[in-house]
Amino acid sequence: MRTRITTVVVATIAVAVFLVTVPAFRHFFDLGVYRGAVRFWLVDGRDLYDFDYRGTGYGFTYPPFAALVLSPLALTAWPVAVAASLLVNAGAVVLLVRWFRRGDPWMWAALAFLAVLVFEPARDTFSFGQVNLVLLVLVLADLRALERGSRWAGVATGLATAIKLTPAVFIGYLLVTRRFRAAAIATGTTTVATGLAVLVAPDSSWRFWTGAMWDTDRVGQLAYVSNQSLRGVVARLDGDSVWWLAAVAVTLVCWLLRVRRADLRAGFALTGALACLISPVTWVHHLVWLLPALFLLFDRGRRAVAVVLWCVLSSSVVWLWWAGAEGLLAFAGANTYVWITAGLLLGLPLAPGPELSTASAPSSEGVTTIAE
């Protein structure tokens, strides 16, 4: 027991030192955008999508329902908002570890928690004050609901989609795999939540759905190295949008061929990778959608691969080319996370192997199920 406690304490200190000294701390920039936008909207009475955070050109880019969810920030002092963001994201990580590593000895669960904190997309989510981990938890709550056969499966995905559009791809997954009830519930939930936002903020809703939603310039430059999507790759090549659309079409075909043969957990992991690839903008912090794939690799006997990918995805390697990516080697390096995501889409095990298929209960070896 003493050895285990010492291991966790030493690992915690090492991670804490790393997190407070890592040069890529984001100063809760996105949290500032959220808080400033809802104050601008609710307190100042201005249009939500006119907000410009400190003259940076960055404003609120989510649907109006997200502003309703975030509206308590309008009355919250900045230190309280930061503390709340950290607590919510830490709670999301606890849930992820509990769901995916259930049955592990406490030491390994603690180390898994620390590993997620080091994972670059997760640590960026913390330091930006982003909502990615919360959305991931909502979608995975529906994975658990489906595994339990719950009649309410789809509600959480619907809420996530109403907050941010990316989770809509999971409704597509439900349709493709003929889980029509859950897809209908998710779609209905999104519709109701969006309708509520229309009633509360009709002008902002009209502006978002008819204009702001389609303006990718509002979220930043597509060619910026942080955009680790297929669109980012094409933009860094100065390619035409037709090449991106062709790449998206090929990616969707690959996903369809694999996801129909995958079990539920693999299906969700594959769909997370798909979301990262086909979105026009996938900032590094959006890659938390790859966490289910890494957990899946670990559970299904690909532990060495999972550890290597975790190391690369925690390394900030793409930022070596933040100023540009001229030349073949630079181009390959600047898109490292895209190549990893594509590899996960093509290479994830679709079901437990023969040596794991008989493991029906949690064990100390880490062969676990997400369902309780």
N, C-alpha and C positions, 0 to 999 in steps of 0.2 A: 504493500500500500504506500509506503514512504517513497519508493521509487516512482510510482505512478504520479503521486502528488508533485514530486520534484520535477518530473518530466513536463507536466502541465504548467507548473509555475514558470519554469525556464522558457518553455515555448511561448507562454503569454507575455513574458517580459520581452522576448525577442520580437514578437509580432508588434507589441506596443511601441518599441523603439523604432521599428521599421515604419510603422504608420505615421508616427509624429515627425520622422525625418525624411520621408519620401518626398522628392522635390515636386511631385505632381499633385499637390494638395489643391483642391478646387475652390476652397473658401465658400462653400455652400451657395455657389452662384445660382443654380437653378431654384433652390429654395427661395432665394432673394427675388427671382422672377415671379415665382408663384405668389409669394406674400405681397410683393409690390403690385402685381396685377389685380389681385382680389381687393386690395385696399383702393386702388385706382378706380375699380369698378363699383364697389359697394360703399366706400366712404366718400370718395370724391364725385361719384355719380357719372363717371366718364365711360366711354365704350371700352369693353374689355380688350379688344384687339387693336386699340390705339396705343396701348401701353408700350413704353420703350424703357427698358431697365438701364438707368443711369447713362443714357445716351449711347449705349452699346449697339443699338439696332436690334437687340433681342427682346422679343415680347412673348406673350402667352400664345402657345401653339396648339393647345389641346382643345377638345370640344367644350362647349359651355358647361356640360354636366360636371366636368372635372373641376371647374371653378366653383361650382356649388359644393362639391366634396371638400375642396380646399378652403372654403370661405371662412372657417374659424381662424385662419391665419391673419385675416384682416384686423382682428382685435387682439392679436398676440404680439407681445414684445419680442424683439429679435432673439435674445438669449433663450427665451422659452420656446420659440419656433425651432431653433437649432437643437435644443435638448429633445423636443418632441420628435423631430426627424430622426435623430440618432436612436432613440428608444424604439420607434416604430420599425426602423430598418433592422435593428438588432433583434427585435422580436420576430421579424420575418425570417432571419437566418436561423434562429432557434427552431422555428416551425419546420423549415426545410431540412435541417439536420435530424430533427425528431421523426419526420415522415420518412426520410430516405435511409437513415441509419438506425432505425428502431431496433432494439435488441443488442446494439453494440455495448461493450463495457463503457463506463462513464468516461474513462480516459480517452478512448478513441472518438467518442462523441464530442468531447471538448476539443480534441485536435482537429476534428472535421470542422467545427465552428470556427476555429482560428484559421484554418485553411481557406474557408470561404471569405473571411475578412481580408486575406492577402490577395485573393483572386482579383485581378485588376478591374474587371467590370463591376464587381461588388464594392471594392474600396472606392471606385469613382462614384458609384451610386451613393455611398455614404458621404463623401466629401463634396459632391454636388448638391446633396439634399434631394436626390431624385426619388421617383416613385416606382422604379423598375422592379425592385424586390417585392413590393406589395402587390403589383400586378401579377408577378410570377406566382406568388402564394395564392392569389385568387384563382388563377387558372388551374393550379395543381390541387386546389380544394375540390374542383370539379372532377379531377382525375380520381381522387379518393372517393368522391360521391358515386362515380360510375362503378368503381370497384366494389362498393358496398351495395350497388343496385338502388341507390336513393332516387326517389321520384323528383327530387329538386336539383338533380345534376343539370348544369347549364346556367343556373342563376349567377354564380360567381363569375363565370366567363363573360356573361352578358354585362355585368357591372364593369368588369375590366375593360371591355370593348367600348362602353360608353365613356369611360374616363380617358382612354387613349386607343387609337384605332388599331394598333398592331395586334392585339389579341383576337381580332376578328378572324385571323387565319385559323384559329382553333375551332371556330364555328364551321369553317370549311372542312376541317378534319372530321368533325362529328358527322357532317353530311356525307363525306366520301366513305366513311366507315359505317354508314347506314344507322347511325344513332340519331334517328330523326326526332325523337321526343326531346332529347337533350339539346339538339340543335334548335328546335322550335322554342324551347324555354329560354335558351341563350339569346336568340333573336328577339323574342318578346320582351325580355328584360332590358336589352339594349334599347329597344323602341320606346318602352315606358320611361326609362331614365332620360333618354334624349327628348322625349315629349315633355317631361317635367321641366327640363332646361328651356325648352321653347316657350312654355307658359311663363316661366320666371323671367327669362331674358330673350324675348322674341327678336329684337334687333341684332343682338350679338349672335344669336343662333343663325339668323339669316346670313349675316356676314361671314360666319365661319363656313357654313355648308355650301355657300355659293362663291366664296372667294379665298378666304384665308387657308382653308383646307388644302387647296391646290398649289399654294405658293411655297415651294420648297426653299426659296431664298430666305424666308423668315426664320428658318432654323439653322442657317449657315451655308458655307460653300460645300458643294457636293464633292469637290476634289480634295478637300481637307483630309489629312491622313487619318483622322479619327473616324471618318466614315468608312467602316469596314463592311460594306455591302457590295453587291455586284455593281450597283450604280456608282459607287465610289471608285471601283476599279476602272470602269469605262471612263469616268470623268478624269481620272488621273492619266488616262491614255489620250485624252482629248477626243474621245470617240463620240459618235452620234448616238442619240437615244435609241435608235433602231437596234444597235448592238446590245444595249441593256435589255430591251424587250425580248430579243432572241435568247439571251442568256437566262432571263426569267422563265421563258417558255420551256427551255430545256430542263431547268431546275425543277419546275412544276411537274414535268413528266417523270423525272427521276423520283421525286417525292411520291407521286401517285403510285408508281410501280412498287415502291418499297413499303409505303405506309399501309397498303391493303394487306400485306403479308405480316405486318408487325403486330405484336400484342399491344395492349393498351399503354403500358409504360413506354415502350419503344416508340409507339405512335406519337405520344406527346413529346418525347425527346426529339424525334425527327421533325415535328412541326415547329418546335422552338428554333431548330437550325434553319428551317425554311423561312421563318419570319425574319431572321437576321439577314439572310441572303437576298430576299426579294424586296425588302423595304427600300425605298429610295434613299433613306438616311438611316444608317445603323451606327450611331456613335459607339465608341468602345463600351460605355456603360450600359448600352442596350444588350450587350452580349451575356448578361446574366441569364438570358434564355437558353444558354448552352449548359447551365448547371445540371439540369436533368440528364443530359447526355453524358456528362462526366460521371455523375453518380451511377448511371446505368452501366457504363464501362467498368466501373469498379465492382459493381455487384455481379457482373456476368463474366468475371474471370479475366478482364483486360486491365488489371490494376496498373501494370507498368505503363501501358499506353495512357491511362487516365492521369497518372502522376506526371508523365512527360508533358502532356497537353496542358495540365494545370500549371506547370512551371513556365511554359512558353506564354500562356495566357496571363500570367502574373508578372511577366518580365518587362512590360512596356516597350517591347522591342520595336514596334511600329513607329514609335516616336523618334527613333534615330533618323527618320526621314521626314520630320515635320516640316522642313523647309522646302521639300521637293523630292522627287524620286526619279531622277534621270539615270538611264542605263538599266540593263536587264537585272542585275543583282539588286539594285535599289528598288526597282519595281516589284521584284519578288518579295523583298523584305518589307516594303511598305504595305503590302497586302497579306501579311502573314496570317492574320486572324481570319481573313476571308478564306484562305486555303484550308485552314483548320476546320472552319465551319462546313465547307464543302466536303471535306474528308469525313466529318461526322455524319453528314447526310448520306453519304455513299457507303460508309463502313460500319455504322452501328449494328451490333447484333440485334436481330429482330425478335428473338425470343431466347430464354435461358438455354444454354447448351445442355447436352445430355448429363454432364457431371453436376449441373445445378438444378435441373428440372425436378428432381425429387425433393429438393429442399423447400418444404412447404411452410416451415416455421422460421422465425428469426433465430439467428445463432451468433455466437461470439466471433465467427469467421466473417461476418459481414454479409452473408447471403440473406437479404431481408426483403420484406414486402412493404410497399408504401401504405397499404391498408392496415388499420389496426385490427 
